[in-house]
Amino acid sequence: MKDKPAGWHWFEENTTDKPDDDGKGAENRELAVAAARCLSGSEGNRLMKHLRHMTRERLLAADCSNRVLRHLEGQRFVVAYLETLIQRGLRSN
């Protein structure tokens, strides 16, 4: 096993449009292009704005339950994933 270099720079991964390790690079690019086509127009922008408002901009009370917090974080992950797919798809065109 190769030792990781000292410091934090090893933690920063280069994520620039390389195929995923699962061997599905072309399939993932097609998915990103499809997401960009569906969600980057005026209606898609309106939907993504609504999803951001409902998730990423939502504040929870300090005494919210662990279940509520985890549920919201899962929703935030999905919205962030969609935003990433859209950006990758736009760069692929």
Wavefront OBJ file of the C-alpha trace (Angstrom):
o trace
v 0.000 0.000 0.000
v 1.347 3.389 -0.961
v 1.755 5.881 1.876
v -0.098 9.163 1.547
v 2.099 12.270 1.547
v 2.161 14.447 4.642
v -0.177 17.433 4.778
v -3.656 17.975 3.412
v -2.957 18.206 -0.325
v -3.513 14.462 -0.776
v -7.103 14.986 0.391
v -7.963 17.236 -2.542
v -8.930 14.977 -5.387
v -8.786 16.031 -9.018
v -12.370 15.616 -10.253
v -12.068 17.111 -13.723
v -14.168 15.155 -16.224
v -12.305 11.878 -15.863
v -14.317 8.698 -16.247
v -15.452 7.197 -12.998
v -13.565 4.198 -11.677
v -16.599 2.021 -12.366
v -15.767 1.909 -16.082
v -18.949 3.717 -17.067
v -17.422 7.011 -18.222
v -19.428 7.229 -21.458
v -22.664 6.265 -19.704
v -22.034 8.891 -17.016
v -21.334 11.566 -19.659
v -24.591 10.691 -21.420
v -26.445 10.980 -18.120
v -24.876 14.388 -17.482
v -25.828 15.601 -20.968
v -29.400 14.354 -20.418
v -29.586 16.207 -17.086
v -28.317 19.389 -18.742
v -30.895 19.089 -21.520
v -33.736 18.555 -19.064
v -32.779 21.016 -16.353
v -30.771 23.865 -17.881
v -33.581 25.618 -19.771
v -35.933 28.197 -18.296
v -38.276 25.585 -16.802
v -35.355 23.554 -15.461
v -33.791 26.656 -13.915
v -37.119 27.430 -12.251
v -37.323 23.885 -10.862
v -33.708 23.914 -9.619
v -34.272 27.300 -7.955
v -37.293 25.831 -6.136
v -35.330 22.729 -5.081
v -32.464 24.888 -3.772
v -34.958 26.990 -1.827
v -36.602 23.903 -0.316
v -33.319 22.227 0.640
v -30.085 24.196 0.651
v -31.634 27.444 1.847
v -33.823 25.785 4.478
v -32.836 26.353 8.086
v -33.668 23.928 10.862
v -34.225 24.700 14.511
v -31.392 23.879 16.890
v -33.567 21.287 18.612
v -34.595 19.380 15.451
v -34.344 15.622 15.598
v -31.502 13.632 14.112
v -33.971 12.037 11.671
v -35.130 15.427 10.355
v -31.552 16.637 9.956
v -30.474 13.480 8.109
v -33.513 13.642 5.843
v -32.752 17.240 4.875
v -29.084 16.448 4.303
v -30.104 13.624 1.968
v -32.298 16.024 0.017
v -29.450 18.540 -0.161
v -27.175 15.830 -1.521
v -29.617 15.017 -4.325
v -29.929 18.692 -5.306
v -26.144 19.121 -5.286
v -25.782 15.952 -7.379
v -28.265 17.280 -9.953
v -26.398 20.601 -10.097
v -23.130 18.738 -10.675
v -24.673 16.617 -13.436
v -26.025 19.739 -15.139
v -22.631 21.462 -15.042
v -20.838 18.377 -16.401
v -23.428 18.037 -19.142
v -23.060 21.666 -20.160
v -19.288 21.296 -20.365
v -19.648 18.149 -22.501
v -21.686 19.921 -25.177
l 1 2 3 4 5 6 7 8 9 10 11 12 13 14 15 16 17 18 19 20 21 22 23 24 25 26 27 28 29 30 31 32 33 34 35 36 37 38 39 40 41 42 43 44 45 46 47 48 49 50 51 52 53 54 55 56 57 58 59 60 61 62 63 64 65 66 67 68 69 70 71 72 73 74 75 76 77 78 79 80 81 82 83 84 85 86 87 88 89 90 91 92 93
